[in-house]
Amino acid sequence: MQFVRYTDGTGPSWGVKEETTIHALSDLPQGEPELADIGDASYRSEVARLVEHDALTQVDADDVSLLAPVPLPGKIVCCGLNYRDHAEEQDEEIPERPMLFGKAATSVTNPGDPIVHPDPDGEEQVDYEVELGVVIGERCKAVSESEAYDHVAGYTVINDVSGRTAQQSDGQFFRGKSYDTFAPMGPTLVADEEFDPNSVDVEMRVDGETKQESNTEQFIFDVGELVSYISQSMTLRPGDVISTGTPGGVGIFRDPVDVLEPGQTTEAEIEGIGTLTNHVVGN
């Protein structure tokens, strides 16, 4: 089931998207859902029943703008080197435990909104990274791998845009990962027992050319392992987002280097979730 945050210009709303139709969840007696509702199977079952019987207000998806499912996460926890092919392209050994870093919540931007290149005439190299995003729906601390999935609201697409020059000069990732607009997120939030986050195709295209192409079966640490591992060190709360890493093919490791420039368009696509499209503009 594809949940979406959207606006018709009057304010954000939640709905369920089916092809070009959005079914408005504000019609429900309890009103707009919380992330915990979306992660609840009984809530989804009730919504599915109402959608099937056309009992909710229908909105044409072409008449609204989709928004990031989580506009201001409490925290964004990212995992580096979590695809075997990405580790191989860097000649890195397979890590024994997840390599974690953070990304500022203020870097989130909406589907269709621009990625702002912070230094188009300077030295900053801006790179693309298609990633599966895990959105936490219920508080969890020190959960097991099997319990982890019970605390997930759903899954989305993240483009973990990266300022490689800042990343390399700082010797750590936070600043280069956290420029404003460097975390496009969307277009949907998928919550469905039949969606297997550890076995979906992922792809990144730039100006229509495929740059990254893999499957989350390449994960070194799957979603359950990541949520469990992170929760041993910190409490995960509703609205926290885990970005699960990117496959091989990023621009900085291409020969020649192939990074983003103003005027280009990125399309980050994950099977079952949709395509997250953003244009690159100058500062």
Wavefront OBJ file of the C-alpha trace (Angstrom):
o trace
v 0.000 0.000 0.000
v 1.483 3.353 -1.079
v 0.835 6.148 1.411
v 1.578 9.705 0.317
v 1.839 13.135 1.907
v 0.561 15.719 -0.525
v -0.692 19.266 -0.787
v -3.179 21.053 -3.004
v -1.832 24.383 -1.768
v -3.913 24.541 1.412
v -1.842 22.306 3.666
v -0.323 18.832 3.918
v -2.584 15.772 3.884
v -2.154 12.004 3.877
v -3.650 9.655 1.331
v -3.311 6.265 -0.325
v -2.147 6.390 -3.934
v -3.450 3.979 -6.545
v -2.046 4.752 -9.993
v -3.225 8.356 -10.631
v -5.778 8.515 -7.805
v -5.202 9.498 -4.180
v -7.742 8.419 -1.556
v -7.865 11.050 1.198
v -7.307 9.696 4.705
v -8.638 12.865 6.327
v -12.102 11.339 5.783
v -11.449 8.759 8.500
v -13.069 9.451 11.912
v -9.630 9.763 13.532
v -8.452 12.148 10.822
v -4.926 12.238 9.471
v -2.844 9.205 10.460
v 0.255 9.109 12.625
v 3.218 7.052 11.448
v 2.295 4.431 14.041
v -1.106 4.078 12.346
v 0.494 3.493 8.955
v 2.678 0.794 10.466
v -0.324 -0.934 12.048
v -1.740 -3.852 10.054
v -5.279 -3.414 11.392
v -5.312 0.264 10.364
v -4.085 -0.638 6.880
v -6.744 -3.332 6.614
v -9.478 -0.817 7.399
v -8.047 1.684 4.917
v -7.831 -1.011 2.232
v -11.487 -1.851 2.772
v -12.529 1.790 2.399
v -10.381 2.262 -0.692
v -11.835 -0.869 -2.278
v -15.365 0.461 -1.792
v -14.506 4.003 -2.963
v -15.586 5.303 0.446
v -12.919 8.022 0.663
v -12.653 11.332 -1.200
v -10.655 10.836 -4.385
v -8.056 13.317 -5.557
v -6.362 13.369 -8.947
v -2.636 12.918 -8.276
v -1.875 15.292 -11.154
v -3.672 18.106 -9.305
v -1.509 17.981 -6.176
v 2.166 18.062 -5.229
v 3.695 15.125 -3.391
v 5.661 15.875 -0.232
v 8.423 14.081 1.630
v 6.799 11.448 3.875
v 8.839 12.733 6.840
v 9.506 16.466 6.414
v 11.636 16.886 9.539
v 12.969 13.592 10.913
v 14.091 13.481 14.513
v 17.312 12.045 13.137
v 18.606 10.520 9.933
v 20.948 7.596 10.535
v 22.861 6.477 7.455
v 24.804 3.294 6.795
v 27.911 3.413 4.642
v 29.279 0.499 2.631
v 26.148 -1.602 2.974
v 26.115 -3.065 -0.553
v 28.705 -5.616 -1.502
v 29.176 -4.084 -4.957
v 29.748 -0.600 -3.463
v 32.428 -1.945 -1.120
v 34.071 -3.707 -4.052
v 34.215 -0.584 -6.231
v 36.116 1.167 -3.402
v 38.421 -1.826 -2.824
v 37.160 -1.931 0.746
v 36.852 -5.048 2.861
v 33.322 -6.135 3.772
v 32.677 -4.453 7.146
v 32.061 -6.620 10.207
v 29.522 -4.178 11.635
v 27.467 -1.300 10.158
v 29.377 1.914 9.517
v 27.028 4.650 10.694
v 26.970 8.401 10.184
v 24.408 11.176 10.398
v 22.716 13.527 7.992
v 20.996 16.748 9.111
v 17.201 16.631 9.206
v 17.132 20.015 7.447
v 18.552 18.371 4.303
v 15.184 16.752 3.491
v 13.397 18.016 0.398
v 10.285 16.979 -1.532
v 9.803 14.955 -4.699
v 10.061 17.316 -7.648
v 11.800 20.062 -5.692
v 15.308 21.112 -6.736
v 18.608 19.847 -5.417
v 20.589 23.030 -4.881
v 24.248 22.698 -5.849
v 26.046 24.728 -3.155
v 29.103 25.582 -5.233
v 28.450 25.235 -8.976
v 31.428 27.416 -9.960
v 33.794 26.079 -7.313
v 35.341 22.844 -6.187
v 32.437 21.023 -4.505
v 31.656 17.726 -6.216
v 27.990 16.785 -5.758
v 27.184 13.103 -6.049
v 24.014 10.974 -6.201
v 23.180 7.869 -4.108
v 19.908 5.939 -4.402
v 18.975 4.411 -1.028
v 16.092 2.573 0.618
v 14.778 4.635 3.523
v 13.325 2.974 6.620
v 10.839 5.148 8.548
v 10.350 4.310 12.210
v 6.731 4.237 13.374
v 7.038 3.116 16.994
v 9.662 3.826 19.649
v 12.250 1.090 19.986
v 15.326 0.506 22.092
v 17.550 -2.581 22.112
v 15.208 -4.636 19.932
v 16.090 -7.940 18.328
v 16.407 -8.355 14.574
v 13.072 -10.164 14.398
v 11.320 -7.517 16.523
v 12.753 -4.648 14.494
v 10.183 -4.853 11.703
v 7.322 -4.327 14.173
v 8.647 -0.811 14.799
v 8.824 0.235 11.130
v 6.065 2.423 9.680
v 7.152 1.902 6.090
v 9.759 2.335 3.397
v 10.592 5.169 1.010
v 13.230 6.296 -1.491
v 16.072 8.583 -0.436
v 18.632 10.219 -2.691
v 21.584 10.583 -0.308
v 23.108 13.510 -2.195
v 26.701 14.035 -1.101
v 29.204 16.897 -1.220
v 32.338 14.849 -1.830
v 34.828 17.718 -1.495
v 33.556 18.623 1.973
v 33.379 14.955 2.895
v 36.977 14.332 1.904
v 38.445 17.532 3.313
v 36.683 17.105 6.664
v 37.677 13.481 7.042
v 34.101 12.636 8.094
v 30.708 12.769 6.423
v 28.305 15.053 8.285
v 28.844 18.436 6.577
v 29.128 17.035 3.063
v 25.951 14.998 3.539
v 23.921 17.783 5.128
v 23.684 20.692 2.710
v 20.121 21.938 2.375
v 18.131 19.831 -0.170
v 20.645 16.942 0.000
v 18.038 14.384 1.130
v 15.215 14.186 -1.418
v 12.649 11.725 -0.043
v 9.532 10.051 -1.480
v 7.497 9.776 -3.602
v 5.546 7.307 -1.432
v 5.766 5.524 1.907
v 5.107 1.825 1.364
v 3.634 -0.206 4.212
v 2.605 -3.697 3.243
v 3.247 -7.174 4.633
v 4.006 -8.337 1.093
v 6.767 -5.730 0.553
v 10.172 -7.290 1.242
v 12.678 -4.455 1.785
v 15.557 -6.914 1.537
v 14.693 -8.031 -1.999
v 13.782 -5.085 -4.247
v 15.447 -3.559 -7.290
v 17.064 -0.135 -6.913
v 18.189 2.180 -9.695
v 19.554 5.688 -10.167
v 19.311 7.513 -13.484
v 20.827 10.882 -14.356
v 19.336 12.549 -17.429
v 17.820 9.169 -18.303
v 21.132 7.276 -18.169
v 21.360 4.463 -15.633
v 24.200 5.084 -13.176
v 23.355 2.623 -10.388
v 21.458 -0.638 -10.659
v 21.253 -3.319 -7.993
v 18.958 -5.155 -5.599
v 18.730 -4.933 -1.822
v 19.645 -8.624 -1.759
v 23.150 -7.114 -2.005
v 22.755 -5.687 1.516
v 25.572 -6.605 3.862
v 23.281 -5.767 6.797
v 19.572 -6.123 6.103
v 16.818 -3.910 7.523
v 16.260 -6.032 10.628
v 19.974 -6.106 11.405
v 20.329 -2.351 10.936
v 17.348 -1.348 13.068
v 18.417 -3.741 15.801
v 22.068 -2.627 15.728
v 21.224 1.080 15.823
v 18.680 0.572 18.598
v 21.351 -0.939 20.861
v 23.052 2.470 21.004
v 20.192 4.952 20.720
v 16.436 5.125 21.093
v 14.647 5.214 17.761
v 11.464 7.294 17.779
v 8.565 7.740 15.353
v 9.736 9.807 12.412
v 13.378 8.785 12.658
v 14.740 7.651 9.292
v 17.402 5.078 8.496
v 19.077 5.384 5.102
v 20.337 1.901 4.308
v 23.261 2.576 1.989
v 23.835 2.762 -1.746
v 24.969 0.285 -4.413
v 27.957 0.640 -6.709
v 28.077 3.187 -9.505
v 28.305 6.500 -7.651
v 29.849 9.349 -9.599
v 32.977 9.919 -7.533
v 34.298 6.409 -8.234
v 33.649 6.521 -11.975
v 36.488 6.970 -14.455
v 36.322 9.755 -15.324
v 34.556 11.202 -12.270
v 30.925 11.893 -13.180
v 29.242 14.160 -10.636
v 26.096 16.287 -10.758
v 25.858 19.709 -12.395
v 23.045 22.299 -12.529
v 20.555 21.455 -15.257
v 20.678 17.704 -14.704
v 17.815 15.512 -13.482
v 18.087 12.593 -11.048
v 15.621 9.713 -10.924
v 15.995 7.401 -7.939
v 13.716 4.389 -8.315
v 12.953 1.495 -5.980
v 10.704 -1.369 -6.976
v 7.274 -1.086 -5.371
v 7.847 2.433 -4.021
v 8.194 4.551 -7.153
v 10.534 7.055 -8.772
v 11.877 10.083 -6.900
v 12.665 12.814 -9.443
v 14.614 16.003 -8.705
v 16.370 18.619 -10.812
v 19.785 20.081 -9.956
v 19.983 23.887 -9.867
v 22.694 26.396 -9.039
v 22.887 28.202 -5.736
l 1 2 3 4 5 6 7 8 9 10 11 12 13 14 15 16 17 18 19 20 21 22 23 24 25 26 27 28 29 30 31 32 33 34 35 36 37 38 39 40 41 42 43 44 45 46 47 48 49 50 51 52 53 54 55 56 57 58 59 60 61 62 63 64 65 66 67 68 69 70 71 72 73 74 75 76 77 78 79 80 81 82 83 84 85 86 87 88 89 90 91 92 93 94 95 96 97 98 99 100 101 102 103 104 105 106 107 108 109 110 111 112 113 114 115 116 117 118 119 120 121 122 123 124 125 126 127 128 129 130 131 132 133 134 135 136 137 138 139 140 141 142 143 144 145 146 147 148 149 150 151 152 153 154 155 156 157 158 159 160 161 162 163 164 165 166 167 168 169 170 171 172 173 174 175 176 177 178 179 180 181 182 183 184 185 186 187 188 189 190 191 192 193 194 195 196 197 198 199 200 201 202 203 204 205 206 207 208 209 210 211 212 213 214 215 216 217 218 219 220 221 222 223 224 225 226 227 228 229 230 231 232 233 234 235 236 237 238 239 240 241 242 243 244 245 246 247 248 249 250 251 252 253 254 255 256 257 258 259 260 261 262 263 264 265 266 267 268 269 270 271 272 273 274 275 276 277 278 279 280 281 282 283
